[in-house]
């Protein structure tokens, strides 16, 4: 399964329901504290049921909703690329279509509601039968289904299998099912709880790597990921059994040695011998991890990882996270995986940032894998395509999460994305805006009526003062950095010029 869409309501800064489309690789961009990490953390709560990185509490309820008396957090996830066959009760194979468990878009939509941030109630939103004679069949036990089949004289090939009986009943009412989108509560009752427990086996593994994850020298994972791996490996039940066998055999041999020693001691001094007893630790008390305490990853010069730079430590930790998530997926036979990574650019050189994005793009090229990131890095954004980006903004209509499309410029511009998301004002974006106006043959119209300022031009060694608009002055300084005769434009002036061109292009694109 893959995540197609997320819906959030009353969770932290998201009061009104917001829908978010996901792809194989999705990057959330936006200003600080706009709600990027909130999306990733909501998914951690949904998938890992507050047993993962994030624990749900009452502070997660949207404060404005709380004032109105609405204290229920809602996190929904829609899935696509669904399994062809599933088992949802007993061992009987069926499929989601036959069970009428898909929404009107053909997706599996699971809704989790958390009243007062407490225990979740779980629903499936599905285009499901509402006819009183054949609704709620998933809630019914074997005897209930058999009674319907008998009372209504319904033909059924096997009256011992729930899935077969449900299919027979629905087929009997095929022209009067009354299909309508319904929220099916699967968190109450023995039958539906079993359905949810079975469905969970098909959901992706979700692993969240937080931007503020510990990466100090005192962090065991950073000191060396192999030390953390030792703990994971030694927790394997088959290894524990082998260790117990070894400990028992060693205990047996030690007992033999100590008994012989005391026996010989008795020949010389029985009083002392009788006062002594061998003390042999139990297998359970043995600290096997200490045997491997010196495992490490070190550089060619034997410099341990916890003595390396913060960027290197974080890079190793990030890839340990990826490796560990993959190990869990394989060990637990989970069909798909979602890597959620906050600000992968943290402490990374721009070249490392590019390599990370390249690695993520390769990663999502493999089967059943998705990557979700948040970022403040224009470098990362420029390595992505528009289909990967989701821009989070606060507007007069409330908070929105949008796929990125052309805004001021009539074509996709990653410079513009970075301007909108991060307020990044660059010479590159200034050039792009100016170049578009010039290409459209409107540069004189743009300059008309704007204040002009002095600019010292140097041509063939001769100096000449000319009058230019602010935008032209910046344009000249960008293209002629060798001219030191003028005061360098400020960041404020660069933004002012960009805003002037953006405003002009908005009027221009409506008339072209």
RODO-2510 file (C-alpha; in nm, 4 decimals, decimal comma):
residues 512
     n   res          X          Y          Z
     1     x     0,0000     0,0000     0,0000
     2     x     0,1019     0,3605    -0,0563
     3     x    -0,0298     0,6798     0,0981
     4     x    -0,2332     0,8775    -0,1533
     5     x    -0,3824     1,1454     0,0691
     6     x    -0,3793     1,2708     0,4287
     7     x    -0,6561     1,4629     0,6027
     8     x    -0,6050     1,6569     0,9267
     9     x    -0,8670     1,8271     1,1428
    10     x    -0,8340     1,9958     1,4826
    11     x    -0,4702     1,8844     1,5111
    12     x    -0,2437     2,1609     1,6390
    13     x    -0,2549     2,4519     1,3933
    14     x    -0,4913     2,2719     1,1535
    15     x    -0,8443     2,3551     1,2695
    16     x    -1,0524     2,3046     0,9562
    17     x    -1,0000     1,9843     0,7627
    18     x    -0,7097     2,0083     0,5212
    19     x    -0,6352     1,7516     0,2497
    20     x    -0,2788     1,6759     0,1429
    21     x    -0,1879     1,4772    -0,1668
    22     x     0,1282     1,2668    -0,1436
    23     x     0,3463     1,1166    -0,4137
    24     x     0,6414     0,8799    -0,4029
    25     x     0,8565     1,1711    -0,2825
    26     x     0,6874     1,4672    -0,1167
    27     x     0,8672     1,7763     0,0163
    28     x     0,6839     2,0205     0,2422
    29     x     0,8119     2,3767     0,2151
    30     x     0,7047     2,6886     0,3999
    31     x     0,8107     2,9380     0,6627
    32     x     0,9094     2,8478     1,0187
    33     x     0,6298     2,7265     1,2461
    34     x     0,3851     2,7010     0,9555
    35     x     0,2992     2,3343     1,0207
    36     x     0,5382     2,1241     0,8109
    37     x     0,6551     1,8920     1,0882
    38     x     0,2981     1,8674     1,2165
    39     x     0,2009     1,6647     0,9103
    40     x     0,4833     1,4142     0,9614
    41     x     0,4112     1,3859     1,3334
    42     x     0,0390     1,3316     1,2728
    43     x     0,1303     1,0357     1,0527
    44     x     0,3556     0,8955     1,3259
    45     x     0,0612     0,9070     1,5679
    46     x    -0,1658     0,7449     1,3089
    47     x     0,0647     0,4568     1,2156
    48     x     0,2510     0,3943     1,5400
    49     x    -0,0386     0,4618     1,7782
    50     x     0,1614     0,6893     2,0110
    51     x     0,4214     0,4130     2,0529
    52     x     0,6569     0,5682     1,8000
    53     x     0,8394     0,8998     1,8225
    54     x     0,5342     1,1172     1,8997
    55     x     0,2909     1,0802     2,1904
    56     x    -0,0512     1,2398     2,1487
    57     x    -0,1668     1,4668     2,4328
    58     x    -0,4317     1,7327     2,5005
    59     x    -0,2010     2,0140     2,3899
    60     x    -0,2331     1,8730     2,0369
    61     x    -0,6008     1,9761     2,0173
    62     x    -0,6491     2,2925     1,8128
    63     x    -0,7076     2,5730     2,0650
    64     x    -0,9704     2,7570     1,8570
    65     x    -1,1685     2,4352     1,8123
    66     x    -1,1423     2,3673     2,1850
    67     x    -1,3008     2,7038     2,2633
    68     x    -1,6039     2,6044     2,0557
    69     x    -1,6368     2,2738     2,2413
    70     x    -1,4854     2,0581     1,9648
    71     x    -1,2131     1,8497     2,1290
    72     x    -1,1872     1,5695     1,8734
    73     x    -0,8687     1,5333     1,6664
    74     x    -0,9175     1,3579     1,3317
    75     x    -0,6343     1,2055     1,1270
    76     x    -0,7288     1,0225     0,8073
    77     x    -0,5138     0,8433     0,5524
    78     x    -0,6204     0,7252     0,2060
    79     x    -0,4260     0,4377     0,0510
    80     x    -0,3784     0,3238    -0,3066
    81     x    -0,1910     0,0335    -0,4724
    82     x    -0,3942    -0,2023    -0,2571
    83     x    -0,3330    -0,5771    -0,2168
    84     x    -0,5268    -0,8002    -0,4553
    85     x    -0,6206    -1,0352    -0,1721
    86     x    -0,6581    -0,9825     0,2000
    87     x    -0,7610    -1,1794     0,5059
    88     x    -0,9825    -0,9799     0,7423
    89     x    -1,1479    -1,2557     0,9446
    90     x    -1,0393    -1,6094     1,0216
    91     x    -0,8207    -1,7355     0,7355
    92     x    -1,0621    -1,6674     0,4505
    93     x    -0,9193    -1,4740     0,1576
    94     x    -1,1235    -1,1881     0,0176
    95     x    -1,0565    -0,8428    -0,1296
    96     x    -1,1411    -0,4853    -0,0420
    97     x    -1,3697    -0,4388    -0,3424
    98     x    -1,5777    -0,7475    -0,2601
    99     x    -1,6121    -0,6264     0,0988
   100     x    -1,7225    -0,2768    -0,0121
   101     x    -1,4393    -0,1223     0,1885
   102     x    -1,3219     0,1368    -0,0660
   103     x    -1,4318     0,4996    -0,0846
   104     x    -1,5843     0,6582    -0,3944
   105     x    -1,2312     0,7147    -0,5354
   106     x    -1,1412     0,3469    -0,5087
   107     x    -0,9074     0,4070    -0,2120
   108     x    -0,8912     0,2512     0,1325
   109     x    -0,9674     0,5432     0,3651
   110     x    -0,8942     0,4863     0,7337
   111     x    -1,0070     0,7531     0,9791
   112     x    -0,8833     0,7793     1,3351
   113     x    -1,0716     1,0049     1,5756
   114     x    -0,9250     1,0992     1,9128
   115     x    -1,1890     1,2461     2,1499
   116     x    -1,0084     1,4771     2,3929
   117     x    -0,6775     1,3379     2,2560
   118     x    -0,7586     1,0036     2,4169
   119     x    -0,8053     0,6486     2,2880
   120     x    -0,8685     0,6474     1,9143
   121     x    -1,1878     0,5369     1,7446
   122     x    -1,1180     0,3785     1,4074
   123     x    -1,3400     0,4021     1,1017
   124     x    -1,3256     0,3012     0,7372
   125     x    -1,4949     0,5484     0,5032
   126     x    -1,6379     0,3335     0,2289
   127     x    -1,8999     0,3213    -0,0434
   128     x    -2,0909     0,0584     0,1525
   129     x    -2,4377    -0,1039     0,1424
   130     x    -2,6977     0,0841     0,3508
   131     x    -3,0002    -0,1383     0,2789
   132     x    -3,1254    -0,2585     0,6198
   133     x    -3,1403    -0,6153     0,4898
   134     x    -2,7705    -0,6327     0,4004
   135     x    -2,5855    -0,3590     0,5886
   136     x    -2,3400    -0,4047     0,8764
   137     x    -2,2496    -0,7554     0,7606
   138     x    -1,8912    -0,7005     0,8764
   139     x    -2,0235    -0,6688     1,2304
   140     x    -2,1972    -1,0047     1,2180
   141     x    -2,0617    -1,3390     1,3354
   142     x    -2,0873    -1,6758     1,1601
   143     x    -2,4233    -1,7634     1,3182
   144     x    -2,5765    -1,4273     1,2263
   145     x    -2,4737    -1,4614     0,8620
   146     x    -2,5944    -1,8227     0,8457
   147     x    -2,9348    -1,7137     0,9801
   148     x    -2,9721    -1,4441     0,7098
   149     x    -2,8860    -1,6972     0,4395
   150     x    -3,1342    -1,9490     0,5771
   151     x    -3,4182    -1,7008     0,6414
   152     x    -3,3852    -1,5353     0,2973
   153     x    -3,3175    -1,8651     0,1136
   154     x    -2,9933    -1,7293    -0,0338
   155     x    -2,7717    -1,9547    -0,2435
   156     x    -2,4251    -1,9819    -0,0847
   157     x    -2,1376    -2,2117    -0,1842
   158     x    -1,9907    -2,2344     0,1665
   159     x    -2,1854    -2,1417     0,4801
   160     x    -1,8824    -2,1848     0,7051
   161     x    -1,6817    -1,8908     0,5672
   162     x    -1,7809    -1,5350     0,6563
   163     x    -1,6368    -1,3792     0,3404
   164     x    -1,8261    -1,6229     0,1165
   165     x    -2,1513    -1,5670     0,3053
   166     x    -2,1199    -1,1884     0,2927
   167     x    -2,0580    -1,2037    -0,0826
   168     x    -2,3642    -1,4269    -0,1297
   169     x    -2,5908    -1,1936     0,0683
   170     x    -2,4699    -0,8812    -0,1133
   171     x    -2,5089    -1,0573    -0,4473
   172     x    -2,8657    -1,1456    -0,3516
   173     x    -2,9397    -0,7747    -0,3003
   174     x    -2,7205    -0,6558    -0,5876
   175     x    -2,9880    -0,4271    -0,7331
   176     x    -3,0867    -0,2736    -0,3997
   177     x    -2,7659    -0,2405    -0,1995
   178     x    -2,8163     0,1341    -0,1456
   179     x    -2,4457     0,2074    -0,1773
   180     x    -2,3399     0,5319    -0,0047
   181     x    -2,0241     0,6642     0,1557
   182     x    -2,0430     0,5563     0,5181
   183     x    -1,8050     0,5640     0,8129
   184     x    -1,7825     0,2054     0,9377
   185     x    -1,6751     0,1862     1,3006
   186     x    -1,4156    -0,0915     1,3256
   187     x    -1,2977    -0,0158     1,6777
   188     x    -1,5918    -0,1656     1,8632
   189     x    -1,7011    -0,5244     1,8899
   190     x    -1,5005    -0,8433     1,8693
   191     x    -1,5615    -0,8946     1,4958
   192     x    -1,4557    -0,5510     1,3724
   193     x    -1,1566    -0,5322     1,6068
   194     x    -1,0358    -0,8515     1,4424
   195     x    -1,0804    -0,6873     1,1016
   196     x    -0,8653    -0,3914     1,2090
   197     x    -0,5948    -0,6174     1,3517
   198     x    -0,5804    -0,7997     1,0187
   199     x    -0,5826    -0,4785     0,8102
   200     x    -0,2877    -0,3403     1,0058
   201     x    -0,0722    -0,6169     0,8586
   202     x    -0,1078    -0,4578     0,5151
   203     x    -0,0277    -0,0984     0,6152
   204     x     0,3173     0,0517     0,5479
   205     x     0,5883     0,0757     0,8102
   206     x     0,6212     0,4445     0,9005
   207     x     0,9555     0,5695     1,0367
   208     x     1,0072     0,9306     1,1442
   209     x     1,3495     1,0945     1,1688
   210     x     1,3098     1,4257     1,3515
   211     x     1,5092     1,7403     1,2832
   212     x     1,5828     1,7872     1,6538
   213     x     1,6730     1,4229     1,7109
   214     x     1,9542     1,3991     1,9629
   215     x     2,2953     1,4028     1,8036
   216     x     2,5171     1,4940     2,0954
   217     x     2,8241     1,2960     2,1983
   218     x     2,6148     1,1398     2,4750
   219     x     2,3652     0,9875     2,2334
   220     x     2,4264     0,6129     2,2077
   221     x     2,3187     0,6058     1,8433
   222     x     2,5621     0,8828     1,7521
   223     x     2,8497     0,7420     1,9559
   224     x     2,8093     0,4544     1,7197
   225     x     2,5062     0,3144     1,5431
   226     x     2,6604    -0,0330     1,5775
   227     x     2,6148    -0,0116     1,9546
   228     x     2,2444     0,0443     1,9017
   229     x     2,2423    -0,2339     1,6449
   230     x     2,3910    -0,4732     1,9022
   231     x     2,0890    -0,4116     2,1285
   232     x     1,8514    -0,4829     1,8416
   233     x     2,0360    -0,7961     1,7320
   234     x     2,0670    -0,9416     2,0834
   235     x     1,6929    -0,9008     2,1395
   236     x     1,6266    -1,1697     1,8776
   237     x     1,4491    -1,4657     2,0419
   238     x     1,6523    -1,7309     1,8570
   239     x     1,9781    -1,5694     1,9726
   240     x     1,8490    -1,5487     2,3296
   241     x     1,7826    -1,9224     2,3164
   242     x     2,1377    -1,9904     2,1958
   243     x     2,2851    -1,7650     2,4650
   244     x     2,0815    -1,9548     2,7253
   245     x     2,2184    -2,2849     2,5974
   246     x     2,5747    -2,1502     2,6125
   247     x     2,5219    -2,0127     2,9632
   248     x     2,3744    -2,3445     3,0830
   249     x     2,6685    -2,5387     2,9417
   250     x     2,9199    -2,2977     3,0993
   251     x     2,7326    -2,3169     3,4302
   252     x     2,7490    -2,6968     3,4164
   253     x     3,1259    -2,6933     3,3538
   254     x     3,1852    -2,4334     3,6264
   255     x     2,9833    -2,6434     3,8713
   256     x     3,2011    -2,9419     3,7916
   257     x     3,5193    -2,7409     3,8489
   258     x     3,3944    -2,5825     4,1737
   259     x     3,2657    -2,9152     4,3102
   260     x     3,6008    -3,0834     4,2444
   261     x     3,7844    -2,7902     4,4035
   262     x     3,5733    -2,8055     4,7198
   263     x     3,6066    -3,1820     4,7288
   264     x     3,9842    -3,1519     4,7294
   265     x     3,9632    -2,8732     4,9906
   266     x     3,7661    -3,1011     5,2206
   267     x     4,0563    -3,3428     5,2227
   268     x     4,2702    -3,0684     5,3761
   269     x     4,0163    -2,8626     5,5766
   270     x     3,6535    -2,9735     5,5770
   271     x     3,5455    -2,6818     5,7975
   272     x     3,6554    -2,4235     5,5396
   273     x     3,5211    -2,6329     5,2544
   274     x     3,1760    -2,6508     5,4164
   275     x     3,1663    -2,2709     5,4520
   276     x     3,2185    -2,2111     5,0793
   277     x     2,9698    -2,2225     4,7920
   278     x     3,0180    -2,1482     4,4217
   279     x     2,8443    -1,8288     4,3008
   280     x     2,7530    -1,8623     3,9330
   281     x     2,5378    -1,5941     3,7641
   282     x     2,2164    -1,7033     3,5949
   283     x     2,1892    -1,6948     3,2163
   284     x     1,9315    -1,4148     3,2419
   285     x     2,1655    -1,1890     3,4382
   286     x     2,4513    -1,2085     3,1911
   287     x     2,5180    -0,8849     3,0002
   288     x     2,5909    -1,0115     2,6523
   289     x     2,5949    -0,6562     2,5118
   290     x     2,9121    -0,5888     2,7135
   291     x     3,0904    -0,8519     2,5056
   292     x     3,0401    -0,6274     2,2025
   293     x     3,0886    -0,2917     2,3760
   294     x     3,3895    -0,2037     2,1628
   295     x     3,2137    -0,2344     1,8266
   296     x     3,2418     0,0886     1,6309
   297     x     3,2510     0,2696     1,3027
   298     x     3,5665     0,4767     1,2687
   299     x     3,7508     0,6580     0,9926
   300     x     4,0734     0,5559     0,8240
   301     x     4,2627     0,7323     1,1033
   302     x     4,0643     0,5445     1,3731
   303     x     3,8786     0,8598     1,4759
   304     x     3,5533     0,7442     1,6457
   305     x     3,2265     0,8760     1,5093
   306     x     3,1405     1,0752     1,8230
   307     x     3,4560     1,2823     1,7644
   308     x     3,3617     1,3725     1,4079
   309     x     3,1847     1,6924     1,2967
   310     x     2,8131     1,7368     1,3605
   311     x     2,7369     1,7060     0,9884
   312     x     2,9143     1,3692     0,9625
   313     x     2,7475     1,2425     1,2798
   314     x     2,4065     1,3418     1,1540
   315     x     2,4713     1,1910     0,8106
   316     x     2,5702     0,8571     0,9664
   317     x     2,2715     0,8704     1,2012
   318     x     2,0344     0,9445     0,9129
   319     x     2,1603     0,6429     0,7203
   320     x     2,1488     0,4259     1,0330
   321     x     1,7835     0,5298     1,0584
   322     x     1,7264     0,4213     0,6978
   323     x     1,9054     0,0903     0,7494
   324     x     1,7196     0,0186     1,0728
   325     x     1,3823     0,0966     0,9153
   326     x     1,4647    -0,1383     0,6273
   327     x     1,5697    -0,4113     0,8735
   328     x     1,2391    -0,3766     1,0608
   329     x     1,0439    -0,3918     0,7354
   330     x     1,2187    -0,7150     0,6334
   331     x     1,2092    -0,8760     0,9781
   332     x     0,8394    -0,8062     1,0293
   333     x     0,7514    -0,8896     0,6664
   334     x     0,5879    -0,5503     0,6163
   335     x     0,4985    -0,4973     0,2492
   336     x     0,5899    -0,1273     0,2165
   337     x     0,7748     0,1518     0,3951
   338     x     0,7461     0,5288     0,4399
   339     x     1,0563     0,7268     0,5406
   340     x     0,9611     1,0616     0,6968
   341     x     1,2613     1,2904     0,7455
   342     x     1,2545     1,6409     0,8897
   343     x     1,5057     1,8861     0,7449
   344     x     1,7596     1,6389     0,6021
   345     x     1,9776     1,9376     0,5131
   346     x     2,0590     2,0100     0,8804
   347     x     2,4366     2,0467     0,9307
   348     x     2,4997     1,9337     0,5714
   349     x     2,7168     2,1009     0,3090
   350     x     2,5247     2,1921    -0,0083
   351     x     2,6967     1,9063    -0,1980
   352     x     2,5776     1,6600     0,0664
   353     x     2,2293     1,8070     0,0361
   354     x     2,2286     1,7356    -0,3357
   355     x     2,3514     1,3817    -0,2774
   356     x     2,0814     1,3237    -0,0159
   357     x     1,8082     1,4280    -0,2566
   358     x     1,9622     1,2101    -0,5261
   359     x     1,9589     0,9178    -0,2792
   360     x     1,5936     0,9846    -0,1920
   361     x     1,4963     0,9973    -0,5594
   362     x     1,6714     0,6651    -0,6145
   363     x     1,5032     0,5247    -0,3043
   364     x     1,1513     0,6024    -0,4249
   365     x     1,2371     0,4347    -0,7528
   366     x     1,2301     0,1023    -0,5664
   367     x     0,9038    -0,0810    -0,5126
   368     x     0,6696     0,0043    -0,2245
   369     x     0,8731     0,2961    -0,0915
   370     x     0,7753     0,6555    -0,0171
   371     x     0,9792     0,9437     0,1205
   372     x     0,8332     1,2518     0,2909
   373     x     1,0579     1,5409     0,3914
   374     x     1,0305     1,8916     0,5274
   375     x     1,2914     2,1436     0,4232
   376     x     1,4102     2,5022     0,4570
   377     x     1,6775     2,4521     0,1951
   378     x     1,6504     2,6244    -0,1454
   379     x     1,9316     2,3913    -0,2555
   380     x     1,7108     2,0873    -0,1957
   381     x     1,4090     2,2486    -0,3599
   382     x     1,6026     2,3203    -0,6783
   383     x     1,6970     1,9513    -0,7063
   384     x     1,3288     1,8499    -0,7084
   385     x     1,0474     1,8661    -0,9589
   386     x     0,7264     2,0605    -0,9073
   387     x     0,5271     1,7399    -0,8552
   388     x     0,7325     1,6755    -0,5399
   389     x     0,6571     2,0075    -0,3685
   390     x     0,3803     2,1016    -0,1257
   391     x     0,3686     2,4664    -0,0213
   392     x     0,2140     2,5425     0,3194
   393     x     0,0754     2,8952     0,3511
   394     x    -0,1433     3,0914     0,5880
   395     x    -0,4060     3,2840     0,3905
   396     x    -0,7228     3,4781     0,4676
   397     x    -0,9078     3,1477     0,4137
   398     x    -0,6943     2,9739     0,6743
   399     x    -0,4023     2,7362     0,6336
   400     x    -0,3575     2,5779     0,2913
   401     x    -0,1300     2,3038     0,1591
   402     x    -0,0989     2,3233    -0,2159
   403     x     0,0797     2,1482    -0,4941
   404     x     0,3135     2,4037    -0,6462
   405     x     0,2065     2,5626    -0,9729
   406     x     0,3012     2,8848    -1,1539
   407     x     0,2140     3,1978    -0,9567
   408     x     0,3530     3,5302    -1,0760
   409     x     0,5485     3,3865    -1,3669
   410     x     0,3447     3,2018    -1,6291
   411     x     0,5763     2,9008    -1,6082
   412     x     0,7169     2,6859    -1,3235
   413     x     0,9935     2,8641    -1,1344
   414     x     1,1788     2,7103    -0,8420
   415     x     1,3224     3,0542    -0,7652
   416     x     0,9643     3,1667    -0,7120
   417     x     0,8891     2,8651    -0,4901
   418     x     1,1833     2,9554    -0,2693
   419     x     1,0667     3,3181    -0,2587
   420     x     0,7151     3,2147    -0,1512
   421     x     0,8252     2,9409     0,0878
   422     x     1,1348     3,0891     0,2444
   423     x     1,1180     3,4599     0,1484
   424     x     1,4451     3,3991    -0,0351
   425     x     1,5480     3,7008    -0,2404
   426     x     1,8272     3,6149    -0,4808
   427     x     1,9995     3,7740    -0,7736
   428     x     1,8991     3,4678    -0,9740
   429     x     1,5285     3,5367    -0,9127
   430     x     1,5795     3,9090    -0,9881
   431     x     1,7400     3,8147    -1,3209
   432     x     1,4580     3,5745    -1,4011
   433     x     1,1861     3,8359    -1,3413
   434     x     1,3716     4,1054    -1,5348
   435     x     1,4426     3,8626    -1,8181
   436     x     1,0756     3,7713    -1,8504
   437     x     0,9643     4,1371    -1,8688
   438     x     1,2370     4,2052    -2,1239
   439     x     1,1438     3,8998    -2,3313
   440     x     0,7833     4,0187    -2,3475
   441     x     0,9051     4,3555    -2,4803
   442     x     0,7595     4,5412    -2,1828
   443     x     1,0706     4,6681    -2,0081
   444     x     1,0156     5,0329    -2,1084
   445     x     0,6547     5,0139    -1,9913
   446     x     0,7741     4,8708    -1,6592
   447     x     1,0282     5,1543    -1,6116
   448     x     0,7777     5,4253    -1,7009
   449     x     0,6927     5,6567    -1,4124
   450     x     0,9365     5,4976    -1,1660
   451     x     1,1827     5,7075    -0,9636
   452     x     1,5308     5,7281    -1,1118
   453     x     1,8586     5,7419    -0,9244
   454     x     2,2197     5,8215    -1,0178
   455     x     2,4431     5,5393    -1,1372
   456     x     2,8111     5,5771    -1,2320
   457     x     2,8748     5,3789    -1,5490
   458     x     3,2318     5,2817    -1,6466
   459     x     3,2926     5,2286    -2,0179
   460     x     3,6384     5,1821    -2,1682
   461     x     3,7900     5,3393    -1,8585
   462     x     3,5681     5,6489    -1,8751
   463     x     3,3134     5,7287    -1,6032
   464     x     2,9711     5,8640    -1,6786
   465     x     2,6771     5,9293    -1,4459
   466     x     2,3426     5,8128    -1,5814
   467     x     1,9918     5,7926    -1,4385
   468     x     1,8364     5,4481    -1,3798
   469     x     1,5446     5,2959    -1,1934
   470     x     1,6281     5,0897    -0,8833
   471     x     1,5632     4,7681    -1,0772
   472     x     1,7998     4,8729    -1,3578
   473     x     2,0676     4,9718    -1,1078
   474     x     2,0514     4,6293    -0,9415
   475     x     2,0518     4,4614    -1,2819
   476     x     2,3698     4,6525    -1,3796
   477     x     2,5414     4,5691    -1,0507
   478     x     2,4602     4,2001    -1,0866
   479     x     2,6053     4,1865    -1,4370
   480     x     2,8998     4,4222    -1,3752
   481     x     3,0427     4,3366    -1,0317
   482     x     3,3785     4,4781    -1,1474
   483     x     3,2301     4,8316    -1,1320
   484     x     3,3077     4,9530    -0,7775
   485     x     3,1995     5,3140    -0,8335
   486     x     2,8498     5,2678    -0,6846
   487     x     2,7187     5,1744    -0,3424
   488     x     2,6140     4,8092    -0,3406
   489     x     2,2369     4,7604    -0,3264
   490     x     2,0984     4,6354     0,0055
   491     x     1,8888     4,3258     0,0752
   492     x     1,5927     4,5570     0,1367
   493     x     1,6408     4,7179    -0,2069
   494     x     1,6709     4,3758    -0,3723
   495     x     1,3392     4,2687    -0,2177
   496     x     1,1785     4,6016    -0,3117
   497     x     1,2854     4,5586    -0,6746
   498     x     1,1653     4,1957    -0,6846
   499     x     0,8269     4,2976    -0,5423
   500     x     0,7944     4,5761    -0,8017
   501     x     0,8565     4,3304    -1,0846
   502     x     0,6245     4,0669    -0,9358
   503     x     0,3427     4,3215    -0,9086
   504     x     0,3968     4,4338    -1,2676
   505     x     0,4085     4,0780    -1,4058
   506     x     0,0794     3,9921    -1,2307
   507     x    -0,0926     4,2679    -1,4272
   508     x     0,0965     4,1723    -1,7391
   509     x     0,0029     3,8012    -1,7350
   510     x    -0,3675     3,8842    -1,7092
   511     x    -0,3550     4,0733    -2,0408
   512     x    -0,1218     3,8478    -2,2403
***
